[in-house]
Amino acid sequence: MPRAGYAGVLASRSASHGASHGASGTARIPGIALGVLLLLLVVAAVAAIFSARWRRRAPRVIGLTVAGFVAVYLVGRGIAEFWVVDYASPASYQESWGGPTLAGVFAVHTGPGLVIVIMTAVWLYRRARRRRSPG
């Protein structure tokens, strides 16, 4: 390959890398979340070895933590979908899950987050009522 051609390839690669460099920080978020989850798992396992109380409590703590991470992801994905979709171009979402209609795409991508928000609101309402009720 001629040297000028190679320099052009390098320039285009570095330009495209520079353009996507800002997104690489957000690409690390799932890895960081997985690292925190694994750290919690290790801490809970070590605590369960030394404490009978943690042997009973660790599965619930781990389960609620995993469910919390999944819930935050689904709600965030549901909110982000409103900005990701190009409303003016149906071709941009026809091949997505739930496509070819916009309503189907929103049902699939924002539906789980909406269900989580509603279930959380109901749980918090019932919990508040239980705490206020006498006896």
Backbone as a printed PyTorch tensor [residue, N CA C, xyz], in Angstrom:
tensor([[[  0.8550,  -1.1770,   0.0000],
         [  0.0000,   0.0000,   0.0000],
         [  0.8970,   1.2350,   0.0000]],

        [[  0.5890,   2.2050,  -0.8330],
         [  1.3930,   3.4290,  -0.8580],
         [  1.2920,   4.1690,   0.4640]],

        [[  2.3470,   4.8690,   0.7630],
         [  2.4300,   5.5850,   2.0340],
         [  1.3220,   6.6220,   2.1860]],

        [[  0.9950,   7.3600,   1.1390],
         [ -0.0500,   8.3860,   1.2240],
         [ -1.3930,   7.7540,   1.5440]],

        [[ -1.6460,   6.5720,   0.9540],
         [ -2.9030,   5.8750,   1.2300],
         [ -2.9800,   5.4270,   2.6790]],

        [[ -1.8470,   4.9280,   3.1800],
         [ -1.8020,   4.4770,   4.5590],
         [ -2.0320,   5.6380,   5.5220]],

        [[ -1.4370,   6.7940,   5.2160],
         [ -1.6280,   7.9720,   6.0630],
         [ -3.0890,   8.4000,   6.0470]],

        [[ -3.7290,   8.2620,   4.8940],
         [ -5.1470,   8.6130,   4.8110],
         [ -6.0060,   7.6950,   5.6610]],

        [[ -5.6630,   6.3970,   5.6590],
         [ -6.4020,   5.4420,   6.4860],
         [ -6.2110,   5.7640,   7.9630]],

        [[ -4.9530,   6.0560,   8.3500],
         [ -4.6940,   6.4100,   9.7450],
         [ -5.4320,   7.6720,  10.1470]],

        [[ -5.4690,   8.6500,   9.2570],
         [ -6.1500,   9.9050,   9.5670],
         [ -7.6410,   9.6700,   9.7420]],

        [[ -8.2270,   8.8240,   8.8710],
         [ -9.6590,   8.5770,   8.9960],
         [ -9.9620,   7.7740,  10.2580]],

        [[ -9.0680,   6.8270,  10.6020],
         [ -9.2790,   6.0610,  11.8330],
         [ -9.1700,   6.9440,  13.0620]],

        [[ -8.1730,   7.8150,  13.0870],
         [ -8.0170,   8.6660,  14.2630],
         [ -9.1450,   9.6790,  14.3420]],

        [[ -9.6330,  10.1420,  13.2050],
         [-10.7580,  11.0870,  13.2270],
         [-12.0120,  10.4010,  13.7350]],

        [[-12.2430,   9.1670,  13.2810],
         [-13.4380,   8.4680,  13.7550],
         [-13.2820,   8.0710,  15.2200]],

        [[-12.0510,   7.7400,  15.6360],
         [-11.8360,   7.4060,  17.0410],
         [-12.0520,   8.6330,  17.9220]],

        [[-11.5970,   9.7650,  17.4570],
         [-11.7830,  10.9970,  18.2220],
         [-13.2470,  11.3640,  18.3370]],

        [[-14.0080,  11.0770,  17.2860],
         [-15.4350,  11.4110,  17.3150],
         [-16.1860,  10.5150,  18.2800]],

        [[-15.7620,   9.2590,  18.4080],
         [-16.4790,   8.3460,  19.2810],
         [-15.8840,   8.2960,  20.6770]],

        [[-14.8180,   9.0490,  20.9120],
         [-14.1400,   8.9870,  22.2050],
         [-15.0580,   9.3960,  23.3480]],

        [[-15.9350,  10.3480,  23.1240],
         [-16.8410,  10.7850,  24.1820],
         [-17.8150,   9.6970,  24.5790]],

        [[-18.2030,   8.8370,  23.6370],
         [-19.1510,   7.7720,  23.9340],
         [-18.4940,   6.6100,  24.6660]],

        [[-17.1620,   6.5240,  24.6300],
         [-16.5030,   5.3950,  25.2710],
         [-16.6600,   5.4500,  26.7840]],

        [[-16.8380,   6.6240,  27.3570],
         [-17.0670,   6.7360,  28.7900],
         [-18.3860,   6.1080,  29.1920]],

        [[-19.4160,   6.2790,  28.3780],
         [-20.7050,   5.6660,  28.6800],
         [-20.6950,   4.1830,  28.3720]],

        [[-19.8090,   3.7540,  27.4930],
         [-19.7210,   2.3300,  27.1900],
         [-19.1350,   1.5630,  28.3720]],

        [[-18.4410,   2.2290,  29.2650],
         [-17.8510,   1.5770,  30.4360],
         [-18.8420,   1.4000,  31.5770]],

        [[-19.9820,   2.0480,  31.5210],
         [-20.9420,   1.9960,  32.6280],
         [-21.4190,   0.5700,  32.9080]],

        [[-21.8020,  -0.2390,  31.8970],
         [-22.1960,  -1.6210,  32.2250],
         [-21.0700,  -2.4210,  32.8590]],

        [[-19.8360,  -2.1930,  32.4350],
         [-18.7070,  -2.8830,  33.0440],
         [-18.5090,  -2.4850,  34.4900]],

        [[-18.6710,  -1.2200,  34.7730],
         [-18.5470,  -0.7340,  36.1540],
         [-19.6670,  -1.3100,  37.0100]],

        [[-20.8850,  -1.3300,  36.4720],
         [-22.0210,  -1.8940,  37.2110],
         [-21.7980,  -3.3760,  37.4870]],

        [[-21.2750,  -4.0990,  36.5120],
         [-20.9880,  -5.5140,  36.7150],
         [-19.8910,  -5.6990,  37.7550]],

        [[-18.8890,  -4.8370,  37.7410],
         [-17.8300,  -4.9040,  38.7400],
         [-18.3510,  -4.6720,  40.1470]],

        [[-19.2220,  -3.6840,  40.3100],
         [-19.8230,  -3.4050,  41.6190],
         [-20.6710,  -4.5890,  42.0700]],

        [[-21.4140,  -5.1650,  41.1410],
         [-22.2480,  -6.3180,  41.4690],
         [-21.3930,  -7.5160,  41.9030]],

        [[-20.3050,  -7.7720,  41.1860],
         [-19.4190,  -8.8670,  41.5690],
         [-18.7510,  -8.6100,  42.9150]],

        [[-18.3750,  -7.3570,  43.1650],
         [-17.7910,  -7.0130,  44.4590],
         [-18.7910,  -7.2570,  45.5870]],

        [[-20.0470,  -6.8770,  45.3780],
         [-21.0840,  -7.1180,  46.3700],
         [-21.2610,  -8.6160,  46.6000]],

        [[-21.2270,  -9.3820,  45.5280],
         [-21.3660, -10.8280,  45.6440],
         [-20.2370, -11.4280,  46.4820]],

        [[-19.0180, -10.9930,  46.2510],
         [-17.8690, -11.4950,  47.0030],
         [-17.9770, -11.0950,  48.4750]],

        [[-18.3350,  -9.8350,  48.7400],
         [-18.4660,  -9.3720,  50.1250],
         [-19.5610, -10.1540,  50.8540]],

        [[-20.7030, -10.3650,  50.1830],
         [-21.7940, -11.1120,  50.8030],
         [-21.3980, -12.5610,  51.0380]],

        [[-20.6540, -13.1540,  50.1030],
         [-20.2210, -14.5410,  50.2810],
         [-19.2490, -14.6770,  51.4490]],

        [[-18.3110, -13.7560,  51.5610],
         [-17.3560, -13.7920,  52.6730],
         [-18.0850, -13.5540,  53.9970]],

        [[-19.0140, -12.6210,  54.0030],
         [-19.7750, -12.3640,  55.2330],
         [-20.6120, -13.5770,  55.6090]],

        [[-21.1530, -14.2860,  54.6140],
         [-21.9610, -15.4720,  54.8970],
         [-21.1180, -16.5980,  55.4750]],

        [[-19.8520, -16.6360,  55.1470],
         [-18.9670, -17.6690,  55.7000],
         [-18.7940, -17.4700,  57.2030]],

        [[-18.6710, -16.2200,  57.6320],
         [-18.3710, -15.9350,  59.0290],
         [-19.5870, -15.6130,  59.8930]],

        [[-20.7400, -15.3840,  59.2870],
         [-21.8960, -14.9560,  60.0680],
         [-23.1450, -15.7400,  59.6640]],

        [[-23.7850, -16.3480,  60.6490],
         [-25.0230, -17.0800,  60.3820],
         [-26.1320, -16.1250,  59.9540]],

        [[-26.1070, -14.9330,  60.5060],
         [-27.1200, -13.9290,  60.1290],
         [-27.0060, -13.5810,  58.6510]],

        [[-25.7860, -13.4140,  58.1560],
         [-25.5900, -13.0880,  56.7490],
         [-25.8850, -14.2650,  55.8340]],

        [[-25.7970, -15.4910,  56.3570],
         [-26.1660, -16.6520,  55.5460],
         [-27.6390, -16.6010,  55.1740]],

        [[-28.4490, -16.0750,  56.0600],
         [-29.8730, -15.9270,  55.7810],
         [-30.1510, -14.6840,  54.9470]],

        [[-29.4010, -13.6350,  55.1770],
         [-29.6800, -12.3470,  54.5630],
         [-29.0370, -12.1620,  53.1790]],

        [[-27.9230, -12.8100,  52.9190],
         [-27.1570, -12.5920,  51.6850],
         [-27.9550, -12.8630,  50.4040]],

        [[-28.7090, -13.9630,  50.2930],
         [-29.4540, -14.1650,  49.0480],
         [-30.4510, -13.0490,  48.7450]],

        [[-31.1040, -12.5440,  49.7810],
         [-32.0630, -11.4580,  49.5660],
         [-31.3510, -10.1660,  49.1460]],

        [[-30.2470,  -9.8470,  49.7980],
         [-29.4900,  -8.6390,  49.4500],
         [-28.9820,  -8.7210,  48.0140]],

        [[-28.4350,  -9.8690,  47.6490],
         [-27.9220, -10.0350,  46.2880],
         [-29.0600,  -9.9720,  45.2760]],

        [[-30.1620, -10.6360,  45.5690],
         [-31.3070, -10.6240,  44.6600],
         [-31.8840,  -9.2280,  44.4600]],

        [[-32.0280,  -8.4900,  45.5510],
         [-32.5530,  -7.1270,  45.4450],
         [-31.5920,  -6.2000,  44.7120]],

        [[-30.2960,  -6.4220,  44.8910],
         [-29.3100,  -5.6030,  44.1900],
         [-29.3480,  -5.8680,  42.6910]],

        [[-29.4010,  -7.1270,  42.3170],
         [-29.4920,  -7.4720,  40.8880],
         [-30.7830,  -6.9120,  40.3040]],

        [[-31.8890,  -7.0840,  41.0040],
         [-33.1690,  -6.5520,  40.5300],
         [-33.1160,  -5.0310,  40.4130]],

        [[-32.4390,  -4.3770,  41.3410],
         [-32.3060,  -2.9240,  41.2750],
         [-31.5170,  -2.4680,  40.0640]],

        [[-30.4040,  -3.1620,  39.7690],
         [-29.6250,  -2.8160,  38.5800],
         [-30.4420,  -3.0110,  37.3090]],

        [[-31.1770,  -4.1200,  37.2220],
         [-32.0030,  -4.3800,  36.0390],
         [-33.1000,  -3.3270,  35.9210]],

        [[-33.7140,  -2.9690,  37.0380],
         [-34.7830,  -1.9720,  37.0140],
         [-34.2690,  -0.6020,  36.5690]],

        [[-33.1250,  -0.1900,  37.0950],
         [-32.5460,   1.0980,  36.7010],
         [-32.2190,   1.0930,  35.2110]],

        [[-31.6710,  -0.0130,  34.7190],
         [-31.3600,  -0.1160,  33.2840],
         [-32.6230,  -0.0070,  32.4430]],

        [[-33.6680,  -0.7490,  32.8020],
         [-34.8870,  -0.7490,  31.9920],
         [-35.5950,   0.6000,  32.0190]],

        [[-35.6280,   1.2470,  33.1680],
         [-36.2580,   2.5710,  33.2470],
         [-35.4320,   3.5850,  32.4510]],

        [[-34.1220,   3.5360,  32.5950],
         [-33.2630,   4.4430,  31.8190],
         [-33.3870,   4.2230,  30.3320]],

        [[-33.4480,   2.9620,  29.9240],
         [-33.6180,   2.6450,  28.5070],
         [-34.9570,   3.1500,  27.9990]],

        [[-35.9990,   3.0070,  28.8190],
         [-37.3280,   3.4930,  28.4220],
         [-37.3620,   5.0000,  28.2580]],

        [[-36.6970,   5.7190,  29.1360],
         [-36.6490,   7.1780,  29.0320],
         [-35.8080,   7.5970,  27.8340]],

        [[-34.6770,   6.9400,  27.6430],
         [-33.7760,   7.3070,  26.5430],
         [-34.4010,   7.0460,  25.1790]],

        [[-35.2950,   6.0930,  25.0890],
         [-35.8880,   5.7430,  23.7940],
         [-36.6140,   6.9250,  23.1550]],

        [[-37.1600,   7.8050,  23.9700],
         [-37.8680,   8.9650,  23.4210],
         [-36.9250,   9.9060,  22.6620]],

        [[-35.6440,   9.9170,  23.0430],
         [-34.6730,  10.7800,  22.3630],
         [-33.8990,  10.0460,  21.2780]],

        [[-33.8630,   8.7150,  21.3460],
         [-33.0930,   7.9360,  20.3850],
         [-33.8390,   7.7830,  19.0600]],

        [[-35.1480,   7.6570,  19.1300],
         [-35.9580,   7.4190,  17.9320],
         [-36.0230,   8.6800,  17.0850]],

        [[-35.8540,   8.4950,  15.7810],
         [-36.0110,   9.5890,  14.8250],
         [-37.4560,   9.5500,  14.3350]],

        [[-38.3050,  10.4040,  14.8940],
         [-39.7310,  10.3860,  14.5960],
         [-40.0300,  10.6750,  13.1280]],

        [[-39.1970,  11.4610,  12.4840],
         [-39.4350,  11.8590,  11.1010],
         [-39.0830,  10.7560,  10.1070]],

        [[-38.3390,   9.7510,  10.5290],
         [-37.8790,   8.7060,   9.6190],
         [-38.3200,   7.3320,  10.1100]],

        [[-39.4480,   6.8310,   9.6010],
         [-39.8950,   5.4900,  10.0170],
         [-38.8880,   4.3910,   9.7110]],

        [[-38.0190,   4.6060,   8.7330],
         [-37.0060,   3.6000,   8.4120],
         [-36.0180,   3.4110,   9.5590]],

        [[-35.8910,   4.4020,  10.4360],
         [-34.9370,   4.3060,  11.5370],
         [-35.3940,   3.3490,  12.6310]],

        [[-36.6970,   3.0660,  12.7190],
         [-37.1740,   2.1740,  13.7670],
         [-37.9450,   0.9720,  13.2380]],

        [[-38.0690,   0.8030,  11.9200],
         [-38.8160,  -0.3240,  11.3730],
         [-38.1750,  -1.6640,  11.7010]],

        [[-36.8560,  -1.7250,  11.7670],
         [-36.1610,  -2.9770,  12.0340],
         [-35.9220,  -3.2090,  13.5270]],

        [[-36.3280,  -2.2740,  14.3770],
         [-36.1450,  -2.4310,  15.8170],
         [-37.1580,  -3.4270,  16.3600]],

        [[-36.9000,  -3.9060,  17.5810],
         [-37.8790,  -4.7650,  18.2290],
         [-39.1620,  -3.9850,  18.3730]],

        [[-40.2770,  -4.6090,  18.0560],
         [-41.5720,  -3.9500,  18.1510],
         [-41.9580,  -3.2380,  16.8700]],

        [[-41.0140,  -3.0750,  15.9380],
         [-41.2990,  -2.4050,  14.6770],
         [-42.2350,  -3.2370,  13.8360]],

        [[-42.7620,  -2.7260,  12.8160],
         [-42.4470,  -1.5210,  12.0700],
         [-43.1800,  -0.2670,  12.5510]],

        [[-44.0580,  -0.3920,  13.5570],
         [-44.7930,   0.7940,  13.9990],
         [-44.0840,   1.4510,  15.1790]],

        [[-44.2670,   2.7550,  15.2870],
         [-43.6720,   3.5030,  16.3910],
         [-44.2740,   3.0700,  17.7260]],

        [[-45.5820,   2.8010,  17.7290],
         [-46.2350,   2.3570,  18.9650],
         [-45.6520,   1.0300,  19.4490]],

        [[-45.3740,   0.1310,  18.5160],
         [-44.7860,  -1.1500,  18.8860],
         [-43.3840,  -0.9960,  19.4440]],

        [[-42.6040,  -0.1140,  18.8290],
         [-41.2320,   0.1310,  19.3160],
         [-41.2770,   0.6970,  20.7240]],

        [[-42.1630,   1.6590,  20.9700],
         [-42.2630,   2.2200,  22.3160],
         [-42.8060,   1.1980,  23.3090]],

        [[-43.7390,   0.3390,  22.8820],
         [-44.2740,  -0.6780,  23.7890],
         [-43.1740,  -1.6310,  24.2400]],

        [[-42.2980,  -2.0160,  23.3150],
         [-41.2430,  -2.9710,  23.6540],
         [-40.1190,  -2.3190,  24.4460]],

        [[-39.7390,  -1.0980,  24.0750],
         [-38.5720,  -0.4770,  24.6970],
         [-38.9030,   0.3100,  25.9640]],

        [[-40.0780,   0.9020,  26.0480],
         [-40.4200,   1.6770,  27.2370],
         [-41.4170,   0.9660,  28.1420]],

        [[-42.0830,  -0.0580,  27.6330],
         [-43.0800,  -0.7910,  28.4180],
         [-42.5320,  -1.3800,  29.7050]],

        [[-41.4220,  -2.1240,  29.6620],
         [-40.8950,  -2.6890,  30.9090],
         [-40.5340,  -1.6270,  31.9520]],

        [[-39.9690,  -0.5130,  31.5030],
         [-39.6500,   0.5710,  32.4330],
         [-40.9010,   1.1700,  33.0460]],

        [[-41.9410,   1.3210,  32.2370],
         [-43.2090,   1.8560,  32.7360],
         [-43.8380,   0.9160,  33.7610]],

        [[-43.7850,  -0.3770,  33.4900],
         [-44.3190,  -1.3580,  34.4410],
         [-43.5430,  -1.2840,  35.7610]],

        [[-42.2350,  -1.1540,  35.6950],
         [-41.4200,  -1.0640,  36.9090],
         [-41.7720,   0.1880,  37.7030]],

        [[-41.9330,   1.3200,  37.0220],
         [-42.2790,   2.5660,  37.7150],
         [-43.6480,   2.4380,  38.3820]],

        [[-44.6260,   1.8640,  37.6880],
         [-45.9700,   1.6990,  38.2660],
         [-45.9350,   0.7490,  39.4520]],

        [[-45.2310,  -0.3850,  39.3150],
         [-45.1630,  -1.3330,  40.4250],
         [-44.4500,  -0.7430,  41.6350]],

        [[-43.4190,   0.0490,  41.3990],
         [-42.7160,   0.7020,  42.5070],
         [-43.6200,   1.7040,  43.2010]],

        [[-44.3890,   2.4680,  42.4320],
         [-45.3080,   3.4390,  43.0230],
         [-46.3750,   2.7400,  43.8610]],

        [[-46.9160,   1.6380,  43.3730],
         [-47.9220,   0.8830,  44.1290],
         [-47.3050,   0.3270,  45.4110]],

        [[-46.0910,  -0.2250,  45.3120],
         [-45.4310,  -0.7800,  46.4950],
         [-45.1770,   0.3080,  47.5410]],

        [[-44.6990,   1.4690,  47.1010],
         [-44.4540,   2.5640,  48.0400],
         [-45.7450,   3.0700,  48.6690]],

        [[-46.8270,   3.1320,  47.8940],
         [-48.1210,   3.5690,  48.4180],
         [-48.6200,   2.5960,  49.4920]],

        [[-48.5510,   1.3030,  49.1840],
         [-49.0040,   0.2950,  50.1570],
         [-48.1300,   0.2980,  51.4110]],

        [[-46.8490,   0.4850,  51.2350],
         [-45.9430,   0.5260,  52.3790],
         [-46.2480,   1.7270,  53.2680]],

        [[-46.5240,   2.8820,  52.6540],
         [-46.8630,   4.0740,  53.4310],
         [-48.1850,   3.8910,  54.1800]],

        [[-49.1580,   3.2410,  53.5370],
         [-50.4440,   2.9960,  54.1990],
         [-50.2910,   2.0510,  55.3850]],

        [[-49.4430,   1.0290,  55.2200],
         [-49.2190,   0.0760,  56.3210],
         [-48.5690,   0.7560,  57.5130]],

        [[-47.6610,   1.6680,  57.2460],
         [-46.9580,   2.3610,  58.3530],
         [-47.8740,   3.3300,  59.0660]],

        [[-48.8260,   3.9070,  58.3460],
         [-49.7420,   4.8760,  58.9610],
         [-50.8870,   4.2220,  59.7060]],

        [[-51.2500,   3.0040,  59.2940],
         [-52.4110,   2.3500,  59.9250],
         [-52.0450,   1.9010,  61.3400]],

        [[-52.9870,   2.0790,  62.2670],
         [-52.7090,   1.6800,  63.6660],
         [-52.7050,   0.1550,  63.7940]],

        [[-51.8300,  -0.3270,  64.6290],
         [-51.7860,  -1.6790,  65.0850],
         [-51.3710,  -2.7250,  64.2230]]])
